[in-house]
């Protein structure tokens, strides 16, 4: 009973102090203000991705004219079949794991064309395992990826299951060798 009287008293007090038009005006002001909020001036970084691909990651070079490109960019030729965080942005390189991690012994493979010599190379995409995911330079290129019926050519598997820990950190792209020309057996 007392709770009913208290609720009724509060409702009547609210109704005496506020009109319907006033409530609609306040609601309209909030909606209009909310719509204009994105138009307010905001300090933005560069307004787009960095020229080399990732904000906060300095461009890198292999230093080898026969291995051109930036290993810290998803556009690097070796990464045509990669899916994951680039180890070159996480304390490792395109072919080595960051300190404190181990390279998974199982891998997926791909074939990428080197623009310097026009040859196709077989690449082993090894996951580095042992620390939490790096979270930098996510790259998901699926050139040559095959369905799960051919898992060795699929990049959607946590390949760290073959390591001492299943904690995925980042991915590398190690050259295994030169691919045979098409039509050669």
C-alpha positions in Angstrom: 0.0 0.0 0.0 2.7 2.5 1.0 4.6 1.6 -2.2 1.5 2.3 -4.3 1.0 5.7 -2.7 4.7 6.6 -3.1 4.6 5.6 -6.8 1.4 7.6 -7.3 2.8 10.7 -5.6 6.0 10.6 -7.7 4.0 10.2 -10.9 1.7 13.1 -10.1 4.7 15.3 -9.1 6.4 14.6 -12.4 3.2 15.3 -14.3 2.7 18.7 -12.5 6.3 19.8 -13.2 6.6 18.7 -16.9 4.3 19.1 -19.9 4.0 16.7 -22.8 5.3 19.4 -25.2 8.3 20.0 -23.0 9.1 16.3 -22.9 8.8 16.1 -26.7 11.0 19.2 -27.1 13.7 17.6 -24.9 13.5 14.3 -26.8 13.7 16.2 -30.1 16.8 18.1 -28.9 18.5 14.9 -27.9 17.8 13.3 -31.3 19.0 16.4 -33.2 22.1 16.7 -31.0 22.9 13.0 -31.5 22.7 13.4 -35.2 25.0 16.4 -35.3 27.6 14.8 -32.9 29.6 13.1 -35.7 29.9 16.5 -37.5 31.9 17.9 -34.6 35.6 18.5 -35.3 37.8 15.6 -34.2 41.6 15.2 -34.5 42.1 12.3 -36.8 45.4 10.6 -37.5 46.2 10.4 -41.2 42.7 9.8 -42.4 43.5 6.5 -43.9 46.0 3.6 -43.8 49.7 4.4 -43.7 51.4 4.4 -47.1 53.1 1.1 -46.3 50.0 -0.6 -45.0 49.8 -0.3 -41.2 49.7 2.7 -38.9 52.5 2.7 -36.3 54.6 0.1 -38.1 57.7 1.4 -39.8 58.4 0.1 -43.4 61.0 -2.6 -43.6 63.2 -3.9 -46.3 64.8 -7.3 -46.9 67.9 -5.6 -48.3 68.0 -8.1 -51.1 67.0 -6.9 -54.6 65.9 -10.5 -55.4 63.5 -10.4 -52.5 61.7 -7.1 -53.0 59.0 -5.6 -50.9 58.1 -4.6 -47.3 57.8 -7.7 -45.0 55.7 -5.5 -42.7 53.0 -5.0 -45.4 50.3 -7.4 -46.5 51.3 -6.6 -50.1 54.7 -8.3 -49.7 55.0 -11.0 -52.4 55.6 -13.9 -50.0 52.2 -13.3 -48.2 50.0 -14.3 -51.2 48.5 -17.2 -49.1 48.9 -16.0 -45.5 46.2 -15.6 -42.9 47.2 -14.1 -39.6 49.3 -11.5 -37.8 52.6 -10.8 -39.5 55.6 -11.9 -37.4 57.6 -9.1 -39.0 55.4 -6.7 -37.0 55.6 -8.7 -33.8 59.3 -8.9 -33.1 60.2 -11.6 -35.6 60.7 -11.5 -39.4 59.0 -12.9 -42.4 60.8 -16.2 -41.9 61.5 -16.3 -38.1 59.4 -16.3 -34.9 59.6 -13.6 -32.2 61.6 -14.4 -29.1 59.8 -16.6 -26.7 57.7 -18.4 -29.3 58.2 -21.6 -31.3 57.5 -22.4 -34.9 54.8 -25.0 -35.4 56.1 -28.1 -37.0 53.0 -28.5 -39.1 52.1 -25.9 -41.7 50.1 -24.9 -44.8 51.8 -24.3 -48.1 51.3 -21.9 -51.0 53.0 -20.8 -54.2 53.7 -17.1 -54.8 55.4 -15.3 -57.7 58.5 -13.3 -56.9 58.2 -10.1 -59.0 62.1 -9.7 -59.1 62.7 -12.9 -61.1 59.2 -13.9 -62.3 59.5 -17.4 -60.7 57.0 -19.1 -58.5 58.2 -20.2 -55.1 56.8 -22.8 -52.7 56.2 -21.1 -49.3 55.7 -22.7 -46.0 53.3 -20.6 -43.8 54.3 -21.5 -40.3 52.5 -20.2 -37.2 54.6 -19.1 -34.3 53.1 -20.3 -31.0 53.6 -19.8 -27.3 52.4 -16.2 -26.5 49.1 -14.5 -26.9 48.1 -13.3 -30.4 50.3 -10.4 -31.4 47.4 -8.3 -32.7 49.4 -6.2 -35.2 49.4 -6.3 -39.0 46.5 -8.7 -39.6 46.8 -10.0 -43.2 44.3 -12.3 -44.8 45.1 -13.2 -48.4 43.6 -16.4 -49.7 45.3 -16.8 -53.1 45.6 -20.5 -53.8 43.7 -21.5 -50.7 41.9 -24.9 -51.1 38.8 -26.3 -49.4 39.1 -28.1 -46.0 39.3 -31.4 -48.0 42.9 -30.4 -48.6 43.9 -29.1 -45.2 47.6 -28.7 -46.0 46.6 -25.9 -48.4 44.0 -24.2 -46.1 45.0 -21.2 -44.0 41.9 -21.3 -41.6 43.4 -23.9 -39.2 45.2 -23.1 -36.0 48.4 -24.8 -36.9 49.8 -24.4 -33.4 48.1 -27.6 -32.5 51.4 -29.3 -33.5 53.5 -27.2 -31.1 54.0 -27.6 -27.3 51.3 -24.9 -26.8 48.2 -24.1 -28.9 48.5 -20.4 -28.3 48.8 -18.6 -31.7 51.1 -15.6 -31.8 51.8 -14.7 -35.5 52.6 -16.2 -38.9 55.7 -16.5 -41.1 56.4 -17.2 -44.8 59.4 -19.4 -45.3 60.7 -20.1 -48.8 61.0 -23.9 -49.3 62.1 -23.8 -53.0 61.4 -22.9 -56.5 58.2 -24.4 -58.0 58.3 -26.4 -61.2 57.1 -24.5 -64.3 53.5 -25.2 -65.2 53.1 -28.3 -67.3 56.3 -29.9 -65.9 56.0 -33.2 -63.9 
